[in-house]
């Protein structure tokens, strides 16, 4: 089994759906997409341990549902969608466990960041991460996908099920809030 660089998705999908090649193809899927999916999850939940658990859940769901993958979207888009949904579900359960409303305060993410050592860089990097974690959930997701992953709005639209216009507005509002938070901080 050989895949072109960066990856021949059609061959990978066919190999994933073939019982005799599925195991090796799945190992390749994890090798190719594991790190970028991990960081998407990590940016959403803040904790390394939680991100690792969610990454495993994401790939288990992919393995269990690969026969349902139709190839309408790219494999990375499908995996991102699973990862985003897993992360949102985790965050909602975590808020519920802490007695918060789903749309309520996400301050526990800041606590996760501080205790996890997620940011070990300079104070500006900490301020940026703090500002990002203070964003409403949807703006935080859109900002991370656009800023860090340089994802196109069209791909985000497929993953999040939101119009391109709404995503652009969310990103714009997120940038304004982050800029204001950094300008108002005492760095």
N, C-alpha and C positions, 0 to 999 in steps of 0.2 A: 504494500500500500504506500503510494507516494503522493504527496500534495505539493502543488506548485507554491512558490513563495509569492506573496504572503500566505495564501491558502486558496485551494480550489474548493469553493463551498459546495458546488454541485456534487463533486466526487465525495466530499466529506458527508454530505447529507445522505447520499446513496449508501455509503459505507455504514453510516449510523443506523440506517433502516434495514440493513442486511444482517441477519443474525450471525452469520459466520465472520463478519468483519466489524461488528458493532463495538466490541470491547476495545480493540486497538484504535478505532476511529474516535471513541469517546475519550480515550487517553489523549489523543491529539486535540480534541475539542478543549479539554481542560488546559492543555499546554498552551494553546493559542489564545484562548479567551480568559483563562483563570485570573490572571493578574489584573487585567482591566476591569473585569467584573468585581473582583475583590475591592478595588479602589473606589468603584462607584458605590458599592455598599458601605464601605468604610466612611466615605464622605457623608453618607446619610445618617449612619448610626454612631459614628465617633469612636467606637471601641473595637480594638483588634479582636478580642475574643468573640464579641457579638458578630462582627463582620465575618470571621472564619466560620462560625456556625451557620450564618445565613448563606454564605457562599456554598457550603456543603448542601444546604437545603435547596438552593437554586439548581445545582447540578443534579441532585436527586430528582427534582421535578423535571428537568430537561430529559434525563434518562428515561423516566417513567412516561413521558409524553412525546418522545421523539417521533413515534409513529403518527402523531397528530400534526407534526410540522409539515406544512404544505409547501413551504418555500416561497410564499408570497412576499415575504420580507427576508432580509439577510439574517443569517444565523446570529450575528452579533446583536441585531435589533431584537430578535426573539429572546435572547439571553438577558439583554438589558431589561426588557419588559418583565421577565420573571424576577430579576434582581430587584427592580424598583418596587414591584408588588410585594415581594417578600419583605423588603425593608419597611415599606409603609405599614404592612400588617404587623411587623415586629414593633414599630414605633407606637402604633395604636394600642397594641397589647401592653406595652410598657407604660403608656400614659394611663391606661385603665388600671393597671396594677398599682400605680402610684396615686390613684384617685383623681386623675386629671381628665378633662374633657378631651375628645379627639382633636378639636381645633384649638385646644388650650396651649398653655405655656410649654415650651420645649426646653426649659432651663436645665433639665436633667442631662441634655446633650452637652451642655457646657461643663457640667460636673464630670461626665464621661471623658471629655477631652482633657480636662485637667488631671484626672486620676490615671488616665491611660498613657499619658506621655505622648499622645498623638502628635503634638507639636513640640519639638525640642529646638526650634529655630529662634530667631530673633524676635523682639517684641512686636515688630510690624507684622510678621507672619502670624503671631498669636492674635493680634488685633483683627487681622483679616479673617482668621478662622472663627473667632468669637462673633464677628459681624455676620458671617455666613450662617452660623448656627442660630443666630437670633432672627433670621428671616422666616417668614411663613413657609411651611413645608413645601408647597408647590414652587415658590420662588427659589428656595434652596436647591431643589432638584434641578430646576431649569438652569440656574446659575452654574451649578457644578458641571452639568452636562455640556453647557456651551463654553464656559471659561476654561475648565480643566481638560475636558475631553475633546474640545473643539468640534462638537457634534453639530451637524447641520440641523436647522429647524425642522426640515421635512422628516428627518429620521427621528427627532424627538417627538414629532407629531404622531408618528406610527407607534412609538413606545408608550407615550402618555395618553394617546387618544384625545388630544387637544389640538385646536386649530393653530396654524403657524402664526397668525396674527396675535392670538392670545399668548403664545409662547414668547413672541418678541416683546409684548407688553410686560409679561412677567419678568423677563430678563432685564428690561429697561428699569423697571421699578426696583429690582434687586440691586442693580448697579448703583442706582441713586441712594438706596438705603445703606449700602456698604460704604460708599464714598462719604456719606454724611457721618456714619459711625466712626470711620477712621479719622476724618477731619476733626471730629469732636473729642477724640480720645487724647490722652496725655502721654504720647509716646516720647 
